[in-house]
Amino acid sequence: MNVATIQGAQSWGLLVLVIVTACFGKIVGTIVVSLLCKLPVQEAVTIGFLMNTKGLVELIVLNIGKDGGVLNDQTFAIMVLMALFTTFITTPIVISVYKPAKLAVTAYKHTTIERKNTSKQLQILTCFHSSRNIPGMLNLIEVSRRIEKRERLRVYAMHLMELSESMHEDIVASAERERVAMIILLFHKHPRLDGHLETTRTGLRRVNRRVLQYAPCSIGILVDRGFGGASHVSSSNVDFSVTALFFGGHDDREALAYGVRIAEHPGISLVVVQFIVDPEVNGTSVKMEMNNSSIPEVQSDDEEFLVDVKQKSSIDVSIKYEERIVKDA
């Protein structure tokens, strides 16, 4: 290809005309057909630019035309530059247009585990990387449901086969599409035979941090130290003790809500430990006394949530509530 054959305003104008014509026809045509097939606008535009790319076959055809005398040097140079331009612009345009994590989705309720109506179905998205992660994940799912009410839990599984820069976008998009209340990720370190943790996949930590940044719901990170052994534990053999540490705040309420939920399983016992700052350290501290007949009308979110937990602990022997006074760190 000899670019020097393109000389003068007319030749360069012809190059621009060829590029515009080639892009306009295929891109607009693909977008129109995609919209008629009821695809979202972002996906239609993305498909349009992807279909507009030129590959090796086009260059081979142009070389055949030049060797056969059908195309002169100037026309051949114009067609090759057009093919290169339309291919090079595809990647930056697709990256800027198609962002699954930021696509508009219909707002949905119950994006948190904490909810007043606990009879609503809980939807969870689990992410695993290999078969070694499956037993621990299945055991966690097993304790997350009540045997008598299986319909209250729905689990979606995502196999993360190859970590990529956009992996978090796929996870977030799936969570939004399925309207899950919690995403369960695996910790980026795995236990060795000597009990110490080691990093086996360096990209896993980056994926986890990005999911934490963009996820529309709660995130649970499973640190699997052989949870339940190397195989799936049946529902009749579940026997675990769970401790929920409560310092206060939205995240602690979410963790405690999940703890209370798994305590509904007959094989799970839950111990809730609330840490309270010593009044001598923090000035004054008000401790709320409650009974089954009266609940204060004005309470903080933490206090209101703990009232429900205390009520459940008074009637459910599998839930125990404790308070610990904290004087220093």
C-alpha positions in Angstrom: 0.0 0.0 0.0 1.4 3.4 -1.1 -0.2 6.2 0.9 1.7 8.7 -1.2 -0.7 8.0 -4.1 -3.5 9.8 -2.1 -2.7 13.4 -3.1 -4.8 16.5 -3.3 -8.1 17.6 -1.6 -10.2 15.5 -4.0 -8.4 12.3 -3.1 -8.6 12.9 0.7 -12.2 13.9 0.3 -12.9 10.6 -1.5 -11.2 8.8 1.4 -13.5 10.5 3.9 -16.6 9.8 1.7 -15.7 6.1 1.5 -15.2 5.8 5.3 -18.5 7.6 6.1 -20.4 5.6 3.5 -19.0 2.3 4.7 -19.6 3.0 8.4 -23.1 4.6 7.9 -24.5 1.8 5.9 -23.5 -1.2 8.0 -23.8 0.5 11.4 -27.2 2.1 10.8 -28.6 -1.0 9.1 -27.5 -3.2 12.0 -28.8 -0.8 14.7 -32.2 -0.6 12.9 -32.6 -4.4 12.7 -31.4 -4.8 16.3 -34.0 -2.3 17.6 -36.7 -4.1 15.6 -35.7 -7.3 17.4 -36.3 -5.3 20.7 -32.6 -5.2 21.7 -31.5 -2.4 24.1 -30.1 0.7 22.4 -26.6 0.2 24.0 -26.5 -3.4 22.7 -27.8 -2.3 19.2 -25.1 0.3 18.9 -22.4 -2.1 20.1 -23.5 -4.8 17.6 -23.5 -2.2 14.8 -19.8 -1.2 15.4 -18.8 -4.8 15.8 -20.3 -5.7 12.5 -18.5 -2.8 10.9 -15.1 -4.2 11.6 -12.9 -5.4 8.7 -10.8 -8.5 8.9 -8.2 -10.6 7.0 -10.7 -11.7 4.4 -11.4 -8.1 3.3 -7.7 -7.4 2.9 -7.2 -10.6 0.9 -10.1 -9.5 -1.5 -8.5 -6.1 -1.9 -5.1 -7.6 -2.7 -6.8 -9.9 -5.3 -8.5 -6.9 -6.9 -5.2 -5.0 -7.0 -3.3 -8.0 -8.5 -6.0 -8.4 -11.1 -5.9 -4.8 -12.2 -9.4 -4.0 -10.9 -8.1 -1.5 -8.4 -5.3 1.0 -9.1 -2.8 2.1 -6.4 -4.8 5.1 -5.2 -8.1 3.2 -4.9 -6.3 0.3 -3.2 -4.7 2.7 -0.6 -8.1 4.3 0.1 -9.8 1.0 0.6 -7.1 -0.3 2.9 -7.1 2.9 5.0 -10.9 2.6 5.3 -10.6 -0.9 6.5 -7.9 0.0 9.1 -9.9 3.0 10.3 -13.2 1.2 10.8 -11.4 -1.6 12.7 -9.3 0.6 15.0 -12.3 2.7 16.1 -14.3 -0.3 17.2 -12.6 -1.1 20.5 -12.7 2.4 22.1 -16.3 3.0 20.9 -17.5 -0.4 22.2 -15.8 0.1 25.6 -17.3 3.6 26.0 -20.8 2.5 24.8 -21.3 -0.9 26.3 -20.9 -1.0 30.1 -23.1 -3.7 31.6 -22.5 -2.6 35.2 -23.9 0.8 34.3 -26.9 -0.1 32.1 -30.2 1.2 33.3 -32.2 -1.5 35.1 -35.6 -1.4 36.7 -35.2 -0.6 40.4 -36.2 -3.5 42.5 -37.0 -3.9 46.2 -35.4 -6.0 48.8 -31.8 -5.4 47.7 -30.8 -6.1 51.3 -31.1 -9.1 53.5 -32.6 -7.0 56.3 -36.3 -6.7 55.7 -39.5 -6.6 57.8 -41.2 -9.4 55.9 -38.8 -12.3 56.4 -41.2 -14.6 54.6 -40.2 -13.1 51.2 -37.9 -15.2 49.1 -34.2 -14.6 49.5 -32.2 -14.6 46.2 -28.5 -15.2 46.3 -25.8 -15.1 43.6 -22.8 -17.4 44.3 -19.6 -17.1 42.4 -17.0 -20.0 42.2 -13.9 -20.6 40.3 -13.2 -24.4 40.4 -14.6 -27.6 41.7 -12.6 -27.2 44.9 -14.9 -24.3 45.8 -18.2 -26.1 45.4 -18.4 -28.1 48.7 -17.9 -25.1 50.9 -20.3 -23.0 48.8 -23.0 -25.8 48.9 -22.6 -26.2 52.6 -23.1 -22.4 53.1 -26.2 -22.6 50.9 -27.5 -25.5 52.9 -27.4 -23.6 56.2 -29.0 -20.6 54.5 -32.4 -22.3 54.1 -35.0 -23.9 56.3 -35.8 -27.5 55.5 -39.6 -26.8 55.8 -39.6 -23.8 53.5 -37.3 -24.4 50.6 -39.1 -21.9 48.4 -37.8 -19.1 50.5 -34.4 -19.4 49.0 -33.3 -19.2 45.4 -29.7 -19.5 44.4 -28.0 -18.5 41.2 -24.5 -19.9 40.5 -21.9 -18.2 38.3 -18.7 -20.0 37.2 -15.9 -17.5 36.8 -13.8 -19.5 34.4 -11.4 -16.7 33.4 -10.7 -13.6 35.3 -10.8 -10.4 33.1 -10.9 -6.7 33.6 -14.6 -6.7 33.0 -15.5 -9.7 35.2 -17.0 -7.5 37.9 -19.3 -6.0 35.3 -20.7 -9.4 34.4 -21.2 -10.2 38.1 -23.0 -6.9 38.8 -25.1 -7.2 35.7 -26.2 -10.7 36.7 -27.1 -9.5 40.2 -29.2 -6.7 38.8 -30.9 -8.9 36.3 -31.8 -11.6 38.8 -32.6 -9.1 41.5 -30.6 -10.8 44.2 -30.2 -9.6 47.7 -26.7 -10.9 48.3 -23.6 -11.9 46.2 -21.3 -14.5 47.7 -17.7 -14.2 46.6 -14.7 -16.3 47.5 -11.7 -14.9 49.4 -8.7 -14.3 47.3 -6.6 -16.6 49.5 -6.9 -20.3 50.0 -5.7 -22.5 52.9 -2.7 -24.7 52.5 -2.1 -28.1 54.1 -0.3 -26.4 57.0 -3.2 -24.1 57.7 -1.7 -20.9 56.3 -3.4 -18.9 53.6 -1.8 -18.3 50.2 -2.9 -16.3 47.1 -3.5 -18.6 44.2 -5.1 -16.2 41.7 -3.9 -12.6 41.9 -6.8 -11.2 39.9 -9.4 -12.5 42.3 -8.7 -9.8 44.8 -9.1 -7.1 42.2 -12.4 -8.6 41.0 -13.7 -8.7 44.6 -12.8 -5.1 45.3 -14.5 -3.9 42.1 -17.7 -5.9 42.9 -17.7 -4.4 46.4 -17.5 -0.9 44.7 -20.3 -1.4 42.1 -22.6 -4.1 43.5 -26.3 -3.0 44.0 -26.8 -5.4 47.0 -25.0 -6.9 50.0 -21.7 -8.8 49.5 -20.6 -11.8 51.5 -16.9 -13.0 51.1 -16.5 -16.7 52.0 -13.2 -17.5 53.6 -13.3 -21.3 53.1 -11.2 -23.2 55.6 -12.7 -26.5 54.8 -16.3 -25.5 55.7 -18.1 -28.8 56.3 -15.2 -30.9 54.9 -14.5 -31.9 51.3 -18.0 -32.9 50.4 -21.5 -31.5 50.7 -23.2 -31.9 54.1 -26.8 -33.2 54.0 -29.5 -31.2 55.7 -29.9 -33.9 58.4 -26.2 -33.7 59.4 -25.9 -29.9 59.7 -24.6 -29.0 63.1 -22.9 -25.6 63.3 -22.5 -22.8 65.8 -22.5 -19.2 64.4 -21.3 -16.1 66.1 -22.5 -12.6 64.9 -20.5 -9.7 66.2 -22.5 -6.4 66.2 -20.8 -3.1 66.6 -23.5 -1.0 64.8 -24.3 0.3 61.4 -25.9 -0.9 58.2 -23.2 -3.5 57.4 -23.5 -5.1 60.8 -27.3 -5.2 60.5 -27.0 -7.0 57.2 -24.6 -9.6 58.7 -26.8 -10.1 61.7 -29.9 -10.4 59.5 -28.2 -13.2 57.6 -27.2 -14.8 60.9 -30.8 -14.7 62.1 -32.0 -16.2 58.9 -29.6 -19.1 58.9 -30.5 -19.7 62.6 -33.9 -20.8 61.3 -32.2 -24.0 60.2 -32.7 -26.7 62.9 -29.0 -27.5 62.8 -27.7 -24.0 63.4 -27.3 -22.2 66.8 -26.6 -18.4 66.8 -24.8 -16.3 69.4 -25.3 -12.5 68.9 -22.6 -10.4 70.6 -23.3 -6.7 70.8 -20.3 -4.5 71.8 -21.3 -1.4 73.8 -18.9 1.4 74.6 -18.3 1.9 78.4 -20.2 5.0 79.6 -17.1 6.1 81.4 -15.2 6.2 78.1 -17.9 7.5 75.8 -19.7 9.9 78.2 -23.2 8.7 78.6 -24.7 5.6 77.2 -28.4 4.8 77.2 -29.3 1.1 77.5 -32.8 0.3 76.4 -34.8 -2.1 78.4 -37.7 -3.8 76.5 -40.3 -6.4 77.0 -42.8 -8.1 74.8 -45.6 -5.6 75.4 -44.0 -2.2 74.8 -41.6 -0.9 72.2 -40.4 2.7 72.2 -41.8 4.7 69.3 -38.6 6.6 68.5 -35.5 4.4 68.1 -32.4 4.3 65.9 -32.2 1.7 63.2 -29.7 -0.3 65.2 -31.9 -0.3 68.3 -35.0 -1.1 66.4 -33.3 -4.1 64.7 -31.9 -5.3 68.0 -35.3 -5.2 69.5 -36.5 -7.8 67.0 -33.4 -9.9 67.6 -34.0 -9.8 71.4 -37.6 -10.8 70.9 -36.5 -13.8 68.8 -33.9 -14.8 71.3 -36.5 -14.9 74.0 -38.7 -17.4 72.2 -36.1 -19.3 70.1 -33.5 -21.3 72.1 -31.2 -21.5 69.1 -30.5 -17.7 69.3 -28.6 -16.3 72.2 -28.0 -12.6 72.8 -25.0 -11.2 74.8 -23.7 -7.7 75.5 -20.1 -6.9 76.0 -18.8 -3.6 77.5 -15.8 -2.2 75.6 -13.3 0.0 77.4 -10.6 0.2 74.8 -9.6 -1.3 71.5 
